[in-house]
Amino acid sequence: MVSCRPCGLSYVDPRATRAELEAKLQLWAEQDVVDKERLAEAFEAGNLAHYGRLIALLERHAAPRHRRLLDVGCSTGAFLTVARDKGWNVQGLEVGVASSAHARERLGLDVQRASLYDFAPKESGYDAVALLEVIEHLERPAEALARIRDMLASGGLLLVTTPNFDSLFRRVFGSRWWVVNCEDEHIVLFNLATLTGMLREQGYEILESRIRGLDLVGLAREAKRALRRGGEDPPPAGAAPEGYYDQRSSRARLKRGLDRAGLLAASRAALRGLDRTFAWRASPTYAWGEQLVVIARRA
């Protein structure tokens, strides 16, 4: 279930307790390392290329000599490795025991296991902070943005990505959207207006915003399931983990098929072209994409 508040934000309701959320996050952090397919997917070439494009967005607005970056919720360190390779001085923050250990011990990254709410940086004045697919997990997102603002140098940048509540998938399939029905990990949900509004309230200037990604495989799968059910109610939230693995397997099969046909690169380019229409208000596909991407500057 999803409930909306007067501020326009949407919340998962009922929400798991803090202890339940912590236990689930630790379990998923362990799976990020133990599940070799999942680990490989994090460092897959297409995913790293996506991170490279995010870094390029940052660099479009960053001062050339200012290259100190903190990745909050860095998981196993894939984004940090891309930023490091591009010349950034990187540091990570991660609550997961297993994933933070992997980033430190296997990749040699400076990753501290701590919550953003408890983190006390040795040095202040980061030139950029990344918050990638993290804000939807936070119980107090406005406080988190305020803390990050205090960590940024004057004119420092914040890169935020998060699932888009206005996406085509959520509009068509409601609570069957995997973001809503994801073991209660995603507890606060944004569209572009609520995300940029909260950023402005916490002292940021919005520099750039994008909406990207369309889960064609997931849309097709859910449409088939809806036809089989004949309009019956969706399965309970306990079935969410199967949905995640179904999604991953379907996506992997499609990638392999396109790669064998020599169409993977062209398909990715076509989808990136489609992404441009998601942020164009005059487009019939406006806001259909699955992911919000915002670059903001400390005002």
C-alpha positions in Angstrom: 0.0 0.0 0.0 1.1 3.6 -0.7 -0.2 6.6 1.2 0.3 10.3 0.1 0.9 13.1 2.5 -0.1 16.8 2.1 3.5 17.6 1.1 3.0 15.5 -2.0 5.4 12.7 -0.9 4.3 9.1 -1.1 5.1 6.5 1.6 4.9 2.8 1.9 2.2 2.0 4.5 2.4 0.1 6.7 6.1 0.7 7.1 8.5 -1.8 8.5 10.1 -1.1 11.9 13.6 0.4 12.1 14.9 -3.0 13.3 13.3 -4.8 10.4 14.6 -2.3 7.9 18.1 -2.7 9.4 18.0 -6.5 9.2 16.8 -6.5 5.6 19.4 -4.0 4.5 22.1 -6.2 6.1 20.7 -9.2 4.3 20.7 -7.5 1.0 24.2 -6.1 1.6 25.4 -9.7 2.2 23.6 -10.9 -1.0 25.3 -8.1 -2.9 28.5 -10.0 -2.3 27.5 -13.6 -1.9 25.3 -13.7 -4.9 27.9 -13.8 -7.7 25.4 -13.0 -10.4 24.3 -9.9 -8.5 27.8 -8.8 -7.8 28.8 -9.3 -11.5 25.8 -7.3 -12.6 26.9 -4.3 -10.4 30.2 -4.3 -12.3 28.8 -5.1 -15.7 30.0 -3.0 -18.6 26.7 -1.3 -19.3 26.2 -0.4 -15.6 29.7 1.0 -15.4 29.0 3.0 -18.5 25.9 4.4 -16.9 28.0 5.5 -13.9 30.4 7.1 -16.3 27.6 9.2 -17.7 26.6 10.2 -14.2 30.2 11.3 -13.5 30.1 13.3 -16.8 27.0 15.1 -15.6 28.8 16.0 -12.3 31.9 17.2 -14.2 29.7 19.4 -16.4 29.1 21.6 -13.3 32.2 20.9 -11.1 35.2 23.1 -10.9 38.1 21.5 -12.6 40.4 21.3 -9.6 37.7 20.3 -7.1 37.6 16.5 -7.1 36.7 15.2 -3.6 33.7 13.0 -3.8 31.7 11.1 -1.1 29.3 8.3 -2.2 26.6 7.7 0.4 25.3 4.2 0.3 28.2 3.0 -1.9 27.3 -0.7 -1.7 30.2 -2.8 -3.2 31.9 0.2 -4.7 31.1 0.1 -8.4 30.3 3.8 -8.8 33.4 4.7 -6.7 35.7 2.7 -9.0 34.4 4.6 -12.0 34.9 8.0 -10.3 38.4 7.0 -9.1 39.3 6.0 -12.6 38.2 9.4 -13.8 40.5 11.2 -11.4 38.2 11.8 -8.4 39.5 11.5 -4.9 36.8 9.1 -3.6 35.4 8.1 -0.3 32.4 5.9 0.5 29.8 5.5 3.2 27.9 2.2 3.6 25.9 0.6 6.4 26.1 -2.9 5.0 28.7 -5.0 6.7 29.5 -7.4 3.8 29.3 -4.8 1.0 31.4 -2.2 2.8 34.0 -4.9 3.5 34.1 -6.0 -0.1 34.7 -2.4 -1.3 37.5 -1.9 1.2 39.2 -5.3 1.0 38.7 -6.3 -2.6 38.8 -2.9 -4.3 41.1 -0.9 -2.0 38.5 1.8 -1.6 38.2 4.2 1.4 34.8 3.1 2.6 33.6 3.7 6.2 30.8 1.6 7.6 28.4 4.1 9.1 25.0 5.7 8.7 24.7 9.1 7.1 22.9 10.3 10.3 25.9 9.3 12.5 28.8 10.0 10.1 31.3 12.6 11.3 33.7 13.4 8.5 37.4 14.0 9.5 37.5 16.8 6.9 34.6 18.9 5.8 34.1 20.4 2.4 33.3 17.7 -0.1 33.2 18.9 -3.7 30.5 16.4 -4.6 28.3 13.9 -2.8 26.5 11.0 -4.6 23.2 9.6 -3.3 22.4 6.9 -5.8 19.2 4.9 -5.1 19.5 5.6 -1.4 17.1 8.4 -0.5 14.0 6.1 -0.9 15.4 4.0 1.9 15.8 6.8 4.4 13.3 7.4 7.3 14.3 11.1 7.4 15.2 12.2 3.9 15.0 16.0 4.5 17.4 15.6 7.5 19.7 13.6 5.3 19.8 16.3 2.6 20.5 18.9 5.3 23.4 16.9 6.7 24.8 16.5 3.2 24.5 20.2 2.5 26.6 20.8 5.7 29.3 18.4 4.3 29.6 20.2 1.0 32.1 22.9 0.2 30.7 26.2 -1.0 29.2 25.5 -4.4 29.6 21.8 -3.9 27.4 19.4 -5.9 24.9 16.7 -5.0 24.0 13.9 -7.4 20.7 12.2 -6.5 19.0 9.2 -8.3 15.9 7.5 -7.1 12.9 5.6 -8.5 10.3 7.8 -10.2 6.8 7.5 -8.6 5.3 8.9 -11.8 6.8 6.1 -14.0 4.7 4.3 -16.5 5.1 1.0 -14.6 3.7 2.5 -11.4 0.8 4.2 -13.2 -0.2 1.1 -15.0 0.4 -1.6 -12.4 0.2 0.3 -9.1 1.3 -1.8 -6.1 2.8 -4.4 -8.4 5.5 -1.9 -9.3 8.6 -3.6 -7.9 9.8 -0.4 -6.2 6.7 -0.3 -4.0 6.6 -4.0 -3.4 10.2 -4.5 -2.5 10.2 -6.1 1.0 9.5 -2.6 2.6 13.0 -1.4 1.8 11.7 1.5 -0.2 9.8 3.6 2.3 9.5 7.1 0.7 8.8 7.7 -2.9 9.4 10.8 -5.1 8.4 12.3 -8.4 10.4 15.0 -9.9 8.4 17.8 -8.3 8.7 16.4 -4.7 12.4 15.6 -5.1 13.4 19.0 -6.4 11.0 20.7 -4.0 12.7 19.0 -1.0 16.1 19.9 -2.3 15.2 23.5 -2.6 13.8 23.5 0.9 17.1 22.2 2.2 19.2 24.9 0.6 20.0 23.6 -2.9 19.9 25.1 -6.3 18.7 22.7 -9.0 21.2 22.6 -11.9 19.9 19.7 -14.0 17.3 17.1 -13.8 16.5 14.0 -16.0 14.1 11.1 -16.1 15.5 7.9 -17.6 15.0 4.2 -18.1 11.9 2.2 -19.1 11.5 -1.4 -17.8 10.1 -2.9 -20.9 10.8 -6.4 -19.7 9.0 -5.8 -16.4 6.0 -4.1 -18.1 5.6 -7.0 -20.5 5.9 -9.6 -17.7 3.3 -7.8 -15.5 0.9 -7.4 -18.4 1.1 -11.2 -19.0 0.5 -11.9 -15.3 -2.5 -9.6 -15.3 -4.0 -11.4 -18.3 -3.4 -14.8 -16.6 -5.0 -13.6 -13.4 -8.0 -12.1 -15.2 -8.1 -9.0 -13.1 -7.6 -10.7 -9.7 -5.9 -9.0 -6.8 -2.0 -9.0 -7.0 0.0 -11.4 -4.8 0.9 -10.3 -1.2 4.0 -8.3 -0.5 5.8 -11.5 0.7 6.1 -12.5 -3.0 8.4 -9.5 -3.7 11.7 -11.3 -3.6 10.6 -13.7 -6.4 9.6 -10.7 -8.4 13.1 -9.2 -8.0 14.8 -12.4 -9.2 12.3 -12.9 -12.0 13.1 -9.3 -13.2 16.8 -9.9 -13.0 16.6 -13.2 -14.9 14.3 -11.8 -17.6 16.6 -8.8 -18.1 19.7 -11.0 -18.3 18.0 -13.2 -20.9 17.1 -10.2 -23.0 20.6 -8.8 -22.8 22.1 -12.1 -23.9 19.7 -12.4 -26.8 20.3 -8.9 -28.0 24.1 -9.4 -27.6 24.0 -12.6 -29.7 22.0 -10.8 -32.4 24.5 -7.9 -32.3 21.7 -5.5 -31.3 22.7 -4.7 -27.7 24.5 -1.5 -28.3 21.9 -0.2 -30.7 19.1 -1.1 -28.3 20.8 0.8 -25.5 21.3 3.8 -27.7 17.6 3.8 -28.7 16.5 3.7 -25.1 18.8 6.6 -24.2 17.2 8.5 -27.1 13.8 7.7 -25.6 15.0 8.9 -22.2 15.1 12.5 -23.6 11.4 12.5 -24.1 10.7 11.6 -20.5 11.9 15.0 -19.3 10.2 17.0 -22.1 6.9 18.3 -20.8 5.4 18.5 -24.3 6.0 14.8 -24.9 3.3 12.2 -24.5 5.8 10.1 -22.7 6.7 12.8 -20.2 7.8 11.4 -16.8 7.3 7.8 -17.9 10.9 6.8 -17.0 11.8 4.6 -14.0 14.6 6.8 -12.6 15.0 10.4 -11.5 18.5 12.0 -11.9 19.1 15.4 -10.3 22.2 17.5 -10.0 22.0 20.2 -7.3 24.4 22.8 -5.9 24.7 24.0 -2.4 23.2 27.4 -2.5 
